[in-house]
Amino acid sequence: MNAPELLNLLAHHQGRDRGISAHDLALKAGVTERQVRTLISQLREVGTAICATPETGYYMAVTPEELGESCKFLHDRA
C-alpha cells in the first residue's frame, strides 16, 4: 500500500459524515494503523485535505469549514 492507493480508498469517505476510523481504514488497506497514519501524513505534506477527529475518523474535506475545523483540531493537539 502506498499513499496514492490509500487516497483512492479515502475517496469514498468525503465529508465529516462519511469518516472512517483508522482501524477500519487499516483493515481495508491491509496495513497497520501506524502505517495508515504515516501515509496520511505523507498525503497531508503534499497538500491533500485529509481531515480527522476521534469522533469522525478520517475523511476528505468537502467544504472550507470542514478543513478549517480539522486544522483547528490538529493545531490544538500540537
C-alpha positions, 0 to 999 in steps of 0.5 A, a space after each residue: 500500500 502506498 499513499 496514492 492507493 490509500 487516497 483512492 480508498 479515502 475517496 469514498 469517505 468525503 465529508 465529516 459524515 462519511 469518516 472512517 476510523 483508522 482501524 477500519 481504514 487499516 483493515 481495508 488497506 491491509 496495513 497497520 494503523 501506524 502505517 495508515 497514519 504515516 501515509 496520511 501524513 505523507 498525503 497531508 505534506 503534499 497538500 491533500 485535505 485529509 481531515 480527522 477527529 476521534 469522533 469522525 475518523 478520517 475523511 476528505 474535506 468537502 467544504 472550507 469549514 470542514 478543513 478549517 475545523 480539522 486544522 483547528 483540531 490538529 493545531 490544538 493537539 500540537 
